[in-house]
Amino acid sequence: MIRPKARNSLTYKDFEFISQTLAPKAESQQAVMSLLATTEERDQLLDDPQLFERILSEPSLHQISPHLYFYVLIRRVLQEFDIEDRDVADYLASMLTEFSRGNRAEMISEYHEKQYRYLVDLLKDLLDANTEEVFMIQSHVGNYSMFLAGVFPDYIFHRAKYKKMAPDFRYYEQMGSTSYQQAARNRLAERWQVADILETLGTQFRKVRLALNYMVDEYMQLDRQKQSLDRVYRRLQDFIDERRKLM
């Protein structure tokens, strides 16, 4: 299962990158390295705008871990969308790090071999699942929905527009929001200390999804056609949906 471990998984290379970024003078870098060893100071340093700017401007980031890369970007965009919880940013960074490996996004955990391409197939397996499997499936439905709608919005928009019966954003938002909230109420969520995180992701699914869309659009540039017509249509649809909520 996904747990918020990005900040606790930073490597020595990450520490070097952070210290060199925030303390250009060699004599000051050791002080930064020391601060990174304590939780509160580490969190403050990870919020430093200089770190975010260097990650965006650096031509090659092979020296830093995906945990650091995703956490800094996600933390920044969530703050821009008024979500201040660092644990939520950490959880999402951990999820993107795991889901970037092979077919992990299609499995409820790294220890399960069965792969799911469609959310409906996950829900079918809930019928025969035990307590732990129910939690794993519910949280994964939330994670997979957030991953697809958050990181690959143009893919979702294109399929919904041009392919008959393909699900749109509302489908992923409903499935993801409901599943996260159900998982948050499972006793295992309390045991593994993710109940509050899952509840936040469930109740604010759309806002988090839009924050990830913004991250992909503005900072990651995953698609080749940055100003594609589909992207313009998607942003327009998001704007229209938000206006309808205010009416």
Secondary structure, DSSP 8 states (H G I E B T S, - for coil): ---S-SGGG--HHHHHHHHHHH--SHHHHHHHHHHTTSHHHHHHHHT-HHHHHHHHH-S--TTS-HHHHHHHHHHHHHHHTT---HHHHHHHHHHHHHHTSTTGGGSSSTT-----SSHHHHHHHGGG--HHHHHHHHHHHHHHHHHHHHH-HHHHHHHHHHSTT---HHHHHHHHHHHHHHHHTSHHHHHTT-HHHHHHHHHTHHHHHHHHHHHIIIII--SS-TT-HHHHHHHHHHHHHHHHHH-
